Amino acid sequence: MESRKANHEQDRNRVAKQGHAGKDSKYMRNKIISGIIFVLAVTFLGARTDKPNIIFILTDDLGYGDLGVLFQKQREGVQLKTPELDQMAEEGTIMNRHYCPAPICAPSRASLITGMHQGHSNVRNMQFDKAIEDNWNFANTLQKAGYHTIHLGKYGLQGWGNSPEKWAGYPTKRGFDYFYGYVRHVDGHQHYPANFWELGDNKSHQQKKEVWENNEEVSAGLDKCYTTDLWTAKAKQLIVTEAKETPKRPFFMYLSYDTPHAALQLPTIAYPKGKGIKGGLQWLGKPGRMINTAEGTIDHYRDPHYTDKGLTDVAERFATSITRIDHCIGDLLQTLKDLKIDKETIVIFSSDNGPHRESYIKGARWSPSVFESAGKFTGSKGSSQEGGLRVPTLAWGPSRIKAGQKSNAPSQFHDWMATFCDYAGLVAPARTDGVSLTPTLHQAGKQRQGVIYVEFNNQQGLYLDGYKGLRMKATDHSVDFAIFNTIDDEPESKNLAGTSEEFVRLQKRMKDEVLRIRMPNRHAKKSYDEEFVPGLDIAEADLSHGLVVKSYLGEWDWVPEFLQMKAKTISVEKNIDVGPLPAEESAGLFFTGYLKIPTSGDWTFQCEASGGLIFKIHNKLVLDGDYKYDGSEISSMVRLAAGIHPYRLYYKTSSEKPSLNLRWEGPNTTKGSIPADALFMPRKRGKQ
């Protein structure tokens, strides 16, 4: 086959800055400047793109109940004030059942970035500072669509080392064009990077911290910079720069706060008057006065709404940090409006897990019960009950996202990658566990059902048929799930397990399903890793030999999720091979059907291909031959029970001659191609 067309990278270079008139006369200088301003104004005001700017804002340990619109306005006593976020909710959509993948920081943030739930993520449990895998994620996919990608604030997924050169998972090595923030997880436990904090409960929480701007450590110039203010001021500066210098290029900003997580430090001064371009926080860029709140005394200012109300010192600190975040969000949204890019921008606001119990202050204790930070839910950070998993999530986009809506459609962090790809006009990579949430956000079209799965230490949970299954101590696969209706029973007070035949059947399905959607990780071993993955309850008599193959035309940077695309051809074949490929140079194949596993045991699947491939059994990612795949053999072992197992095989061509060689090996079965008598499909095509 002829060489295939090379993919064209979109230009991400900045528009060159205009030079000065230099030696020209005053008159000519003024004429030139006036002309430049006119051109920039016309360009700026007239620039529109089908690809919206995307800003994802992630707070650290903010509880569902900490927002006024979600819960605070319903409770008695001193209420947390979040008027800006309440307004954002009114102008956008409340995602009422949005879940983090684990009730703690690192795994949640890893799943968010990579689009992989905790059954597939390489960062699980308490693996802080572990480098996220080098693969497709929500930053480098958007780069392919021409986005300028920015990460501000807390990271914690860099890997081991002490510099960008040594950190394998540094943000600029994972798809971000620009990074400004804390690299290490623990650095986010101190909110004044350039200042010693005497009240900290240990040396780590007292000491100065490093802030990196790409490859340069810049904390020396950040005296009295409170990080909530610092990240926000930098975000505003960059948004203005993006809008004015490159108005036709969309940007993606991941703004990751390290508050309201302990240390519960206070700002220096009150929030500056006003908001937007001319008010609120401002980036000054002067060492020692980098932002306009870098003055006064560190850890000093208390919001007057919370003083003289009988609150403890720690409670005043926590409440002040919440309202400070609220001011920042209002400031950012007004900046978008001032720049007239609000209708070209999507903003998502969320939290990495439920509310914390730490204070990091000598002799002080904190409990999320003070302000009922979990709302009506049970549990907090570290717990897979609703209070630890259900996070406050708002979606805002004046020209796209439905205003004044509250959606109960369940969703999870790994869905954002597919959603952002959708906004960028891309088909998401087939490897991702997520689905696009645009039908939910727009209240239009049919929402694809996604996987909601939770895994953390000995805790495990999933959502199936509208019910939540939860094992708080999954020490063995025989342990039953507690089953809850989390819509009607928000506190999870009534365990429905075993109360009827319906829930007996659901219990079995839940136990089967958690084995079908995850792959074991040798660095995060679980008691159920050795269980056989059960087949489907399908009689062989209802199947016929063969498989369905769909072909597609297109050029893709990755193996795409063909389920989102219209096929060129559909055929029934006897074996897995590239025969059904169209004659066109750039194409793909999607194989679906069932494998008959003759004997329970360890089954190894191997493949090599020119181009790229993704192979899934049930919803388990078994083979990933996509990102930087060189065509060499890849393999993976799966413990499968005898029976019928659904599979999906995705293949895309490359410039080389198309080739795809999938093999298996198992009990009493030597290594070789999967035989035709092991490949099945439904007798009735309508069920496919």
Beta strands, then each sheet from edge to edge (+ up, - down):
strand 1: 53-60
strand 2: 93-95
strand 3: 98-99
strand 4: 148-154
strand 5: 178-182
strand 6: 212-213
strand 7: 216-217
strand 8: 251-260
strand 9: 283-286
strand 10: 289-291
strand 11: 345-351
strand 12: 394-396
strand 13: 405-407
strand 14: 411-412
strand 15: 453-456
strand 16: 459-464
strand 17: 467-471
strand 18: 482-484
strand 19: 543-545
strand 20: 547-553
strand 21: 569-573
strand 22: 587-597
strand 23: 601-610
strand 24: 612-617
strand 25: 620-625
strand 26: 634-640
strand 27: 643-652
strand 28: 659-666
strand 29: 669-673
strand 30: 679-682
sheet 1: 7+ 6- 5+ 4+ 8+ 1+ 11+ 12- 2+ 13+
sheet 2: 3+ 14+
sheet 3: 9+ 10-
sheet 4: 15+ 16- 17+ 18-
sheet 5: 19+ 30- 22+ 20- 21+
sheet 6: 19+ 30- 22+ 27- 24+ 25-
sheet 7: 26+ 23- 28+ 29-
end
